[in-house]
Amino acid sequence: MNITLVTVGKLKEKYLKQGIEEYKKRLGAYAKVNIVEVADEKAPETMSEAEMEEVKRKEGERILAQVHPDAFVITLEIEGKMLSSEQLAKKLDELATYGKSKIVFVIGGSLGISEDVRKRSDLALSFSKMTFPHQLMRLVLLEQVYRSFRIMRGEPYHK
């Protein structure tokens, strides 16, 4: 399985980079993992609704340019569907079974994702009703994908 994370913005925090590298290494036994960072738009603290939509539109174009046409796209969205770890594992297993070997997870920027990215999404996934820093979500997502593979293979993993 080929898993790609398309994320907005550069990761700067050393502790997050270390955690992400650890889970990429662990996932190497199960899947090929690639992280693609697309540039974020400069967004001042106060913006009109139209300006916010324009920022999301520009970031969305960059995101969609990285999505292979036959990829199964999972966007991370607050209003998405909440799954347990076991349900996510089942979903990934089903995708692999039915020939969907290219999975793209999309983590938008600080303002979220554009409507065009939402339309391209095959599954909107939510980790919580709470808002998390989009940079931190990379680590959380990789941990859950790793956990999913362990669950799929019946291998032990702490609960």
N, C-alpha and C positions, 0 to 999 in steps of 0.2 A: 504494500500500500504506500502511496505517495501522499504525504501530508504537507501542505503548505500553509503557513500563517502569513497573511498579508496584513501588515500593521501600519498605522500612520505614525510617523515621527521616529526619531532616533532614540535608542535606549541609552541613557547616560549613567544610570546608577549601577555601580560596580556590583553590589550585592544581588541585584536582579539579573545582571548578566551572568553571574556565577551560577545562580539557581537555574536559569534557562539553559545554560550549557550542560549542567548536570542532567537535566531531564532530556535534552536532545541526545546526550550520550546513552542514557538508559533506553530511550526509544529506538536507538539504532538497531537493537536486536529484533525489532518488530516491524519497523517502517522506515522509509526514507523521509527525513524531516528537513524542510527548508523554510527559513524565515526571510520574508521580503519586507523591507521597510520602504514605504513611500513617503515622500516629503509632506510635511504638514504645512498648512497655510498660516501665515501670521494672523493672529486673531486678537485684537485689542480687547481689554476687559469689557468695555461697553460697545455693543453692536446692535444694529437694528435686526429685526427678523429676516429682512431681505439679505443683509450682509452675512448673517449666519448661514442662510441657505446657500449663498454663493460660495462660502468657505467649504461647506459640505459637498457641494457640486464639484468643485475643483479637486478636492481630495478623493471624491468618488470616481472621477475620471481616472485618476492615478491607480486607484484600487482595481477598477475593472480592466485596466490595461494589463494587469498581472494575472488575470483569471483565465485559465484555459477553457475553451468553449465546452468541452465535455466533462468539466469538473463538477463535482457536487459541492455546492457552496453553502457553508454554515456561517451565518452572521451572528455575532454576539450583540444582543440588544436587551435593554432592560425589560421591554414588553414582550420578549420572546417566550418560548415554551421552556418551562423548568423541567429538567430531567434529573433523576437520581444517577449516581455513578453507574449502577447496573443498567439503567435504561440507555445511557449514552453508550456503554459497551455493546449493548444489543443493537443499537442503531448502527454503529461502526461495523459490527459483524455482518449485519444485513447488507450494508453497502458493499462490503467486500464480496459477499456471497453472490450478489446480483451484478457484479462486474464494475462497480463504481470504485475504481482503485485510486482515483485522483480526488482527494478531499481538500478543499480550501476553506480555512477558517478566516474570517475577516473580523479584525478589531479596528473599529473606527477611531477617529481622533477625539479630542476633548468635547466636541460638539455632537458627536455621534456619526451616523452614516447618512448618505444621501438617499433620496427616494429611488434613484436608478440602481444603487447597490441593493436596496431592499427588494426591488423587483427581480433582480438576478438571483437573490437568495433562494435556496431550496429548503432551508430550515433556519428559522430565527430561534436562537438559543439564549436563554437567560440563566445566569448563575445566581441571581438574587434580585430582589426589588431595590436593593441598595445600589448606589453608584460607587464604582471602584475606579481608581486611576487606570487609564487604558494601558499604561506601561506594566503595571502589576498584573493585569489580566493575562499577559503573555505567559507568565510563570504559572499562574493558577490553571490556565487552559492546558499547558503542556503536562502539568502534574495529572490532570484529570484524563487526558488522552493516554498517558502512561498507565494510569490506574485501569482504564478501560481495557487495554491490551492484557494486563495481568488478569483481569476478571474473565476476559474471553478465553484465555488459555488455562483457566482454572488454577492459576499460580497464586501463592499466598501474597497478600498485601494487607497492611494494617487497616483497620476499619475506623 
